[in-house]
Amino acid sequence: MQRSDVLIVGAGIMGVSTAYALSRAGRNVTLLEQFRLGHDRGSSHGKSRIFRFSYPDTSYVEMGIESLALWRELEEEGGVHILEQAGGFDVGAGIESNAAALEACGASAEIITGRQAAARWPLVRFPDEGPVLFSPDSGWTDAELAVRTFTDLARARGSVLNEGRRIVEIAPSDEGVDIHSLDGSWSADVVVVTAGAWVRKLVGPLGIDVPVHVTRESPVFFRQAGHAPTLVEWGGELLRYALPDPDHGLKAAEHMVGPIVDPDDDGGADPASIERVTKWVSERFPSADPAPVEAQTCFYTTTDDERFILERHGRVVVGSPCSGHGFKFAPLIGRRLAVLAEEAL
Ligand SMILES: Cc1cc2nc3c(=O)[nH]c(=O)nc-3n(C[C@H](O)[C@H](O)[C@H](O)COP(=O)(O)OP(=O)(O)OC[C@H]3O[C@@H](n4cnc5c(N)ncnc54)[C@H](O)[C@@H]3O)c2cc1C
C-alpha cells in the first residue's frame, strides 16, 4: 500500500490549500479526489468569489487581513494574479456593525450616501435611503486559478493528486490511517478530510459528528460591460450579493436560500431564486442585460452559526469551512489544517 505522511480527501480549495501548506513544510502529501480537479459538482468551481474584510465580527476581519497577505504570497510564488481588489459595498440593515468592526481592526472604510456612491460608481444603482459602506480592500478572487495554483505549487514540491478516486472508508489505527476507494488503498500517519458537502458521509461512520447541512445554491450570470465593485445587500433574513464575472460580466445570487439536499442527488438551479435575483439585478445594475445568460449550482455546507469547523480527532483532521463564505480565507485555513495535521505526525 502506498504510504505518505498525509492523505487529503477532497481537492476543492480547502484540500489543495492544505496540500500546498504541508508541501511547503516538506511533507509527503497525497490528495484523493472523486471527480476531476476543477469539477463543477462541489463548492469551489467557477471564475469568481467575493473577497472582503467587511464583516460585523472582528475575528473575520482579522482573518481577512491575514488571508490577504497569504493570497499575495501565493500569487508571487505562482507568478499569477488571483485577487483583484477594486473595492466593494455593503448596503442595508446592520452595516454600521461592519464599519465598527473594520475600524476596530484598523481597516479602511467609508460610510457615504447612496447618491455619493452612485456618482463614483455609476454601474450600480444604490438604495435611495440609508448609508452605504465602501470598503476599498474588497474585491474578488479567481476561484479556478486559485485551485490550479495551489495544486501546481504543491505538485511541484512532490505532492500527488489522484483524480477519479472516491474514498469509501477511513480506517485509523495505532500505526496510522488507511483509506480505501473501491479500487485502491492508501496509508499515512494522518488524514485530512476536506470533503465539502460529503464530509458527514465520510467521517460519520467514525463517530465524528460534523453538525452541518448541505444546500444547493443557484448563482446567476448576466452580461455587463465593465466590472462593477462587489455589492452585498443585507436585508434582515435575506442577503444578496453581486461580483464581477470574467466570462459574462456579472455574477449575482441570494445567500443560503437553497433546498437542503444530498450531494449525490442530481438537481438544477432554483427557478424561483433565479427570478428573484434577476429582478434584484435589474434594480441594482441598470446597465446589465436583464436576461440571465446562465445559472449554475453550487453546494453550501453550513453550520448553524456559519462558523468554520477545523478539528483533529486523533489521526483524522476535519476541515468544514464553508457556510457560503469560506473561499476568501482558503490560504489561512489551509495553514491551520496543516498545523492540526502536524500535531499527529
Ligand atoms: C454559490 C456559492 C457562492 C459562494 N461565494 C463565496 C464568496 O463570494 N466568497 C467566499 O469567500 N466564499 C464563497 N463561497 C464559499 C466557498 O466557495 C466554499 O467555502 C469553498 O469553496 C469550500 O471549499 P471546500 O474545499 O471545502 O469544498 P469543495 O470545493 O466542495 O471540495 C470538496 C471536494 O471533496 C471531494 N470529495 C468529497 N467526498 C469525497 C470522497 N469520498 N472521496 C474523494 N473526494 C471526495 C469533492 O468531490 C470536492 O471536490 C461560495 C459558495 C457557493 C456554493
The ligand as an SDF file (V2000), in Angstrom:
LIG
                    3D

 53 58  0  0  0  0  0  0  0  0999 V2000
  -22.7880   29.7810   -4.8150 C   0  0  0  0  0  0  0  0  0  0  0  0
  -21.6190   29.9620   -3.8850 C   0  0  0  0  0  0  0  0  0  0  0  0
  -21.0680   31.2080   -3.7530 C   0  0  0  0  0  0  0  0  0  0  0  0
  -20.0110   31.4140   -2.8710 C   0  0  0  0  0  0  0  0  0  0  0  0
  -19.4750   32.6520   -2.7900 N   0  0  0  0  0  0  0  0  0  0  0  0
  -18.4360   32.8590   -1.9770 C   0  0  0  0  0  0  0  0  0  0  0  0
  -17.8100   34.1560   -1.9460 C   0  0  0  0  0  0  0  0  0  0  0  0
  -18.2040   35.0660   -2.6890 O   0  0  0  0  0  0  0  0  0  0  0  0
  -16.7650   34.3320   -1.1030 N   0  0  0  0  0  0  0  0  0  0  0  0
  -16.2800   33.3230   -0.2920 C   0  0  0  0  0  0  0  0  0  0  0  0
  -15.3420   33.5690    0.4660 O   0  0  0  0  0  0  0  0  0  0  0  0
  -16.8500   32.0700   -0.3110 N   0  0  0  0  0  0  0  0  0  0  0  0
  -17.8980   31.8300   -1.1380 C   0  0  0  0  0  0  0  0  0  0  0  0
  -18.4600   30.5910   -1.2010 N   0  0  0  0  0  0  0  0  0  0  0  0
  -17.9740   29.5130   -0.3160 C   0  0  0  0  0  0  0  0  0  0  0  0
  -16.7740   28.7750   -0.8880 C   0  0  0  0  0  0  0  0  0  0  0  0
  -16.8940   28.6000   -2.2740 O   0  0  0  0  0  0  0  0  0  0  0  0
  -16.6180   27.4540   -0.1390 C   0  0  0  0  0  0  0  0  0  0  0  0
  -16.4930   27.7190    1.2350 O   0  0  0  0  0  0  0  0  0  0  0  0
  -15.4120   26.6340   -0.5770 C   0  0  0  0  0  0  0  0  0  0  0  0
  -15.3680   26.5070   -1.9600 O   0  0  0  0  0  0  0  0  0  0  0  0
  -15.4540   25.2680    0.1100 C   0  0  0  0  0  0  0  0  0  0  0  0
  -14.3820   24.5290   -0.3770 O   0  0  0  0  0  0  0  0  0  0  0  0
  -14.1780   23.0050    0.0300 P   0  0  0  0  0  0  0  0  0  0  0  0
  -12.8240   22.6390   -0.4770 O   0  0  0  0  0  0  0  0  0  0  0  0
  -14.4760   22.8320    1.4830 O   0  0  0  0  0  0  0  0  0  0  0  0
  -15.3430   22.2140   -0.7200 O   0  0  0  0  0  0  0  0  0  0  0  0
  -15.3640   21.6040   -2.2070 P   0  0  0  0  0  0  0  0  0  0  0  0
  -14.8300   22.5440   -3.1810 O   0  0  0  0  0  0  0  0  0  0  0  0
  -16.7110   21.0590   -2.4320 O   0  0  0  0  0  0  0  0  0  0  0  0
  -14.3010   20.4050   -2.1030 O   0  0  0  0  0  0  0  0  0  0  0  0
  -14.5970   19.1620   -1.5410 C   0  0  0  0  0  0  0  0  0  0  0  0
  -14.0410   18.1170   -2.5010 C   0  0  0  0  0  0  0  0  0  0  0  0
  -14.0830   16.8380   -1.8740 O   0  0  0  0  0  0  0  0  0  0  0  0
  -14.3760   15.8780   -2.8780 C   0  0  0  0  0  0  0  0  0  0  0  0
  -14.8680   14.6850   -2.1950 N   0  0  0  0  0  0  0  0  0  0  0  0
  -15.9680   14.6070   -1.4050 C   0  0  0  0  0  0  0  0  0  0  0  0
  -16.1320   13.3480   -0.9380 N   0  0  0  0  0  0  0  0  0  0  0  0
  -15.0930   12.6220   -1.4490 C   0  0  0  0  0  0  0  0  0  0  0  0
  -14.6980   11.2540   -1.3270 C   0  0  0  0  0  0  0  0  0  0  0  0
  -15.4250   10.3920   -0.6160 N   0  0  0  0  0  0  0  0  0  0  0  0
  -13.5790   10.8440   -1.9760 N   0  0  0  0  0  0  0  0  0  0  0  0
  -12.8430   11.7270   -2.7170 C   0  0  0  0  0  0  0  0  0  0  0  0
  -13.1780   13.0390   -2.8930 N   0  0  0  0  0  0  0  0  0  0  0  0
  -14.2780   13.4780   -2.2450 C   0  0  0  0  0  0  0  0  0  0  0  0
  -15.4350   16.5850   -3.7160 C   0  0  0  0  0  0  0  0  0  0  0  0
  -15.5750   15.9940   -4.9910 O   0  0  0  0  0  0  0  0  0  0  0  0
  -14.8740   18.0080   -3.7850 C   0  0  0  0  0  0  0  0  0  0  0  0
  -14.0370   18.2120   -4.8990 O   0  0  0  0  0  0  0  0  0  0  0  0
  -19.4960   30.3330   -2.0920 C   0  0  0  0  0  0  0  0  0  0  0  0
  -20.0450   29.0500   -2.2410 C   0  0  0  0  0  0  0  0  0  0  0  0
  -21.0970   28.8610   -3.1290 C   0  0  0  0  0  0  0  0  0  0  0  0
  -21.6720   27.4950   -3.2440 C   0  0  0  0  0  0  0  0  0  0  0  0
  1  2  1  0
  2  3  1  0
  2 52  2  0
  3  4  2  0
  4  5  1  0
  4 50  1  0
  5  6  2  0
  6  7  1  0
  6 13  1  0
  7  8  2  0
  7  9  1  0
  9 10  1  0
 10 11  2  0
 10 12  1  0
 12 13  2  0
 13 14  1  0
 14 15  1  0
 14 50  1  0
 15 16  1  0
 16 17  1  0
 16 18  1  0
 18 19  1  0
 18 20  1  0
 20 21  1  0
 20 22  1  0
 22 23  1  0
 23 24  1  0
 24 25  2  0
 24 26  1  0
 24 27  1  0
 27 28  1  0
 28 29  2  0
 28 30  1  0
 28 31  1  0
 31 32  1  0
 32 33  1  0
 33 34  1  0
 33 48  1  0
 34 35  1  0
 35 36  1  0
 35 46  1  0
 36 37  1  0
 36 45  1  0
 37 38  2  0
 38 39  1  0
 39 40  1  0
 39 45  2  0
 40 41  1  0
 40 42  2  0
 42 43  1  0
 43 44  2  0
 44 45  1  0
 46 47  1  0
 46 48  1  0
 48 49  1  0
 50 51  2  0
 51 52  1  0
 52 53  1  0
M  END
$$$$
